[in-house]
C-alpha cells in the first residue's frame, strides 16, 4: 500500500538513525517501527511492585477529598491575594 505520511521532526530523526545503524531502507525502518509499536510482546521485565501494610488509618479518611478540595481552595485564594 502506498500512502503519504507526515513525520514529526523527532520521528524522522529516529527513522534516519535506524536506517544508518541497521543499514536498511526508509521503508523497512518505518515498517519495523510500526510493527514494533503495535505487536504485543511478552514482558520479560518484572512489572510487579512491592506492597506494604500501612496499618489502619490514624484519622477519618472518609472526607479526604473534601479536605483536599478545601486545602486547594485555600492555596488558590492565597495566590490570588498575593497577586501571583
C-alpha positions as YAML, in Angstrom:
chain: A
units: angstrom
residues:
- id: 1
  name: UNK
  ca: [0.00, 0.00, 0.00]
- id: 2
  name: UNK
  ca: [1.25, 3.46, -0.82]
- id: 3
  name: UNK
  ca: [0.30, 6.45, 1.28]
- id: 4
  name: UNK
  ca: [1.66, 9.82, 2.28]
- id: 5
  name: UNK
  ca: [2.62, 10.22, 5.92]
- id: 6
  name: UNK
  ca: [3.92, 13.38, 7.54]
- id: 7
  name: UNK
  ca: [6.52, 12.60, 10.20]
- id: 8
  name: UNK
  ca: [7.32, 14.89, 13.08]
- id: 9
  name: UNK
  ca: [10.96, 16.03, 13.04]
- id: 10
  name: UNK
  ca: [11.91, 13.87, 16.03]
- id: 11
  name: UNK
  ca: [10.34, 10.78, 14.43]
- id: 12
  name: UNK
  ca: [12.14, 11.48, 11.16]
- id: 13
  name: UNK
  ca: [15.42, 11.64, 13.07]
- id: 14
  name: UNK
  ca: [14.66, 8.31, 14.75]
- id: 15
  name: UNK
  ca: [13.87, 6.64, 11.42]
- id: 16
  name: UNK
  ca: [17.01, 8.04, 9.80]
- id: 17
  name: UNK
  ca: [19.10, 6.84, 12.74]
- id: 18
  name: UNK
  ca: [17.66, 3.32, 12.38]
- id: 19
  name: UNK
  ca: [18.43, 3.45, 8.66]
- id: 20
  name: UNK
  ca: [22.06, 4.33, 9.35]
- id: 21
  name: UNK
  ca: [22.58, 1.94, 12.26]
- id: 22
  name: UNK
  ca: [20.89, -1.08, 10.68]
- id: 23
  name: UNK
  ca: [21.67, -0.33, 7.04]
- id: 24
  name: UNK
  ca: [18.03, -0.59, 5.96]
- id: 25
  name: UNK
  ca: [15.85, 1.42, 3.64]
- id: 26
  name: UNK
  ca: [13.42, 4.09, 4.78]
- id: 27
  name: UNK
  ca: [10.51, 1.77, 4.01]
- id: 28
  name: UNK
  ca: [12.00, -1.04, 6.09]
- id: 29
  name: UNK
  ca: [12.78, 1.25, 9.04]
- id: 30
  name: UNK
  ca: [9.24, 2.65, 9.09]
- id: 31
  name: UNK
  ca: [7.63, -0.78, 8.73]
- id: 32
  name: UNK
  ca: [9.78, -2.23, 11.53]
- id: 33
  name: UNK
  ca: [8.96, 0.70, 13.80]
- id: 34
  name: UNK
  ca: [5.23, 0.31, 13.20]
- id: 35
  name: UNK
  ca: [5.39, -3.45, 13.73]
- id: 36
  name: UNK
  ca: [7.40, -2.99, 16.91]
- id: 37
  name: UNK
  ca: [4.97, -0.46, 18.28]
- id: 38
  name: UNK
  ca: [1.83, -2.42, 17.51]
- id: 39
  name: UNK
  ca: [2.72, -6.01, 18.36]
- id: 40
  name: UNK
  ca: [2.30, -7.37, 21.84]
- id: 41
  name: UNK
  ca: [5.48, -8.58, 23.41]
- id: 42
  name: UNK
  ca: [5.73, -10.92, 26.33]
- id: 43
  name: UNK
  ca: [7.22, -8.88, 29.10]
- id: 44
  name: UNK
  ca: [10.49, -10.21, 30.49]
- id: 45
  name: UNK
  ca: [10.69, -7.33, 32.92]
- id: 46
  name: UNK
  ca: [9.16, -7.85, 36.34]
- id: 47
  name: UNK
  ca: [6.49, -5.17, 36.44]
- id: 48
  name: UNK
  ca: [5.16, -6.07, 39.87]
- id: 49
  name: UNK
  ca: [5.59, -3.61, 42.67]
- id: 50
  name: UNK
  ca: [6.13, -4.34, 46.35]
- id: 51
  name: UNK
  ca: [3.17, -3.72, 48.62]
- id: 52
  name: UNK
  ca: [3.28, -2.64, 52.23]
- id: 53
  name: UNK
  ca: [0.76, -2.84, 55.01]
- id: 54
  name: UNK
  ca: [0.37, 0.69, 56.31]
- id: 55
  name: UNK
  ca: [-1.93, -0.36, 59.09]
- id: 56
  name: UNK
  ca: [-5.19, 1.28, 59.99]
- id: 57
  name: UNK
  ca: [-5.69, 4.97, 59.19]
- id: 58
  name: UNK
  ca: [-4.90, 7.27, 62.09]
- id: 59
  name: UNK
  ca: [-7.69, 9.65, 61.14]
- id: 60
  name: UNK
  ca: [-11.04, 9.73, 59.42]
- id: 61
  name: UNK
  ca: [-10.34, 9.41, 55.68]
- id: 62
  name: UNK
  ca: [-13.96, 9.31, 54.53]
- id: 63
  name: UNK
  ca: [-13.85, 13.02, 53.80]
- id: 64
  name: UNK
  ca: [-10.33, 13.10, 52.37]
- id: 65
  name: UNK
  ca: [-11.44, 14.51, 49.01]
- id: 66
  name: UNK
  ca: [-13.35, 17.31, 50.70]
- id: 67
  name: UNK
  ca: [-10.27, 18.15, 52.80]
- id: 68
  name: UNK
  ca: [-8.05, 18.14, 49.70]
- id: 69
  name: UNK
  ca: [-10.52, 20.43, 47.93]
- id: 70
  name: UNK
  ca: [-10.57, 22.84, 50.88]
- id: 71
  name: UNK
  ca: [-6.76, 22.93, 51.03]
- id: 72
  name: UNK
  ca: [-6.56, 23.57, 47.29]
- id: 73
  name: UNK
  ca: [-9.12, 26.39, 47.59]
- id: 74
  name: UNK
  ca: [-7.14, 27.96, 50.42]
- id: 75
  name: UNK
  ca: [-3.95, 27.84, 48.35]
- id: 76
  name: UNK
  ca: [-5.68, 29.37, 45.31]
- id: 77
  name: UNK
  ca: [-7.18, 32.08, 47.47]
- id: 78
  name: UNK
  ca: [-3.77, 32.87, 48.95]
- id: 79
  name: UNK
  ca: [-2.22, 33.10, 45.47]
- id: 80
  name: UNK
  ca: [-4.95, 35.47, 44.30]
- id: 81
  name: UNK
  ca: [-4.47, 37.63, 47.39]
- id: 82
  name: UNK
  ca: [-0.69, 37.76, 46.75]
- id: 83
  name: UNK
  ca: [-1.33, 38.61, 43.10]
- id: 84
  name: UNK
  ca: [0.52, 35.56, 41.80]
...
